[in-house]
Amino acid sequence: MYKGGKIFASLIIFAALFTIPFFYNMGKVNAGPDVALNTAAIQQLPASEQQCVESPEFMRANHMQLLNQWREEAVRNGQTVYVNSQGKEFEISLQDTCLKCHATESASKPAVLNNPVSTTAGVSNPALNESPEFCASCHDYSAVKPLCWSCHFEPKEATK
């Protein structure tokens, strides 16, 4: 192997160039969104109604599975009541159960958007716009585009 030195030097250079981004970002963490679970809408509710359908830990880890389960139960089985792990009943509704508490005022009002985000159904929604809204902050952070808005919470036409 008469060109072994050049090959070895090329491999070292390649390995160095390949690992630069890893070493450059070592120790740096992209802070996740800081989502307020005690919104103004929640504070206005009576103390007996300030409970979410499940615990915050469960919802952080499993909210999409729960929403998929709700969709399956409501659309395909006609079941409209969810019984949580503590035996309390909730209406199966994204708009009337979840967004009643977890939508900020600006997300619940029709808004004029400079750069609206459209879903696959062509519906533009202020909660999907780049903003610190409750849902959008986590979904933007994790690069997830929920399909909920293709059916739910269609905003009214903005008046000019």
C-alpha positions in Angstrom: 0.0 0.0 0.0 2.2 2.8 -1.3 -0.4 5.6 -0.9 -1.4 4.6 2.6 -0.2 8.0 4.1 -2.5 9.9 1.7 -5.5 7.6 2.4 -4.9 7.8 6.1 -4.6 11.6 6.0 -7.8 11.9 3.8 -9.7 9.7 6.3 -8.6 11.9 9.2 -9.7 15.1 7.3 -13.0 13.5 6.4 -13.6 12.4 10.0 -12.7 15.9 11.3 -15.1 17.6 8.8 -17.8 15.1 9.5 -17.7 15.6 13.3 -17.3 19.4 13.4 -21.0 20.0 13.7 -21.2 17.5 16.6 -18.3 19.1 18.5 -19.5 22.6 17.7 -22.9 21.9 19.3 -21.7 19.7 22.2 -23.2 20.9 25.4 -25.7 23.2 23.8 -29.3 22.4 24.2 -32.2 23.9 22.3 -34.6 24.9 25.0 -38.1 23.6 24.5 -41.1 25.8 24.6 -42.3 27.2 27.9 -46.0 26.4 27.8 -48.2 28.0 30.5 -50.6 25.4 31.8 -52.4 28.0 33.9 -53.9 30.2 31.2 -56.3 33.0 31.8 -59.2 30.8 30.6 -58.3 28.2 33.2 -58.1 30.8 36.0 -61.6 32.0 35.2 -63.1 28.5 35.6 -64.4 27.4 39.0 -61.9 25.3 41.0 -63.9 22.1 40.4 -63.5 22.5 36.6 -59.8 23.4 36.5 -58.8 19.7 36.1 -57.5 18.6 32.7 -58.9 15.3 31.2 -55.7 13.5 32.5 -52.6 14.5 34.4 -50.1 17.0 32.9 -47.4 14.2 32.7 -49.8 11.9 30.8 -50.9 14.7 28.5 -47.3 15.7 27.6 -46.5 12.1 26.7 -49.7 10.8 25.2 -51.9 13.7 24.0 -51.8 12.7 20.4 -52.7 9.1 21.2 -55.6 10.4 23.3 -56.8 12.6 20.5 -56.6 9.8 18.0 -58.5 7.5 20.4 -61.1 10.3 20.8 -61.4 10.6 17.0 -61.9 6.9 16.7 -64.5 6.7 19.4 -66.5 9.8 18.3 -66.4 9.4 14.5 -66.5 5.6 14.1 -68.2 4.4 17.3 -70.5 7.3 18.2 -69.1 7.6 21.7 -69.1 11.2 22.9 -68.0 10.8 26.5 -64.5 10.1 27.8 -64.0 8.7 31.3 -60.5 9.5 32.6 -58.3 7.4 34.9 -60.1 8.9 38.0 -63.6 8.1 36.7 -64.5 11.7 35.8 -66.5 12.2 32.5 -65.5 14.7 29.8 -67.1 15.5 26.4 -65.0 14.1 23.5 -64.4 17.4 21.7 -61.2 19.2 20.7 -63.0 22.5 20.5 -65.3 22.3 23.5 -63.1 20.4 25.9 -59.4 21.0 25.1 -59.5 24.5 23.4 -61.9 25.8 26.0 -59.0 26.1 28.4 -55.9 25.7 26.2 -56.5 28.4 23.6 -55.2 31.9 24.2 -57.5 34.9 23.4 -55.7 35.6 20.1 -56.1 32.0 19.0 -59.9 32.0 19.6 -60.6 35.3 17.8 -60.7 35.5 14.0 -57.4 37.1 12.9 -56.0 38.8 9.9 -52.8 36.9 9.1 -49.9 38.5 7.1 -48.5 35.0 6.3 -51.3 32.5 7.0 -50.4 28.8 7.2 -52.8 26.6 5.2 -53.5 23.0 6.0 -54.0 20.2 3.4 -57.7 21.2 3.3 -56.8 24.8 2.5 -58.0 26.1 5.9 -55.8 28.9 7.4 -55.7 29.0 11.1 -54.2 31.5 13.6 -53.1 28.7 15.9 -50.9 27.3 13.2 -49.3 30.6 12.4 -45.8 31.3 13.8 -46.8 32.5 17.3 -46.4 31.5 20.9 -49.9 29.9 21.0 -50.5 26.9 23.2 -50.5 24.2 20.5 -48.3 25.9 17.9 -45.3 26.4 20.3 -44.8 22.7 20.9 -45.7 21.6 17.4 -43.3 24.1 15.9 -40.5 23.0 18.3 -41.0 19.4 17.4 -41.6 20.1 13.7 -45.1 18.4 13.7 -48.0 19.6 11.6 -51.2 18.3 13.2 -54.1 17.3 11.0 -56.7 18.5 13.5 -57.1 21.8 11.8 -58.3 20.3 8.5 -61.7 19.6 10.3 -61.7 21.7 13.5 -61.9 25.3 14.4 -62.2 26.8 10.9 -61.7 30.6 11.4 -64.3 33.1 10.0 -63.4 35.3 7.0 -61.4 38.3 8.0 -63.2 41.6 7.3 -61.2 44.4 5.6 
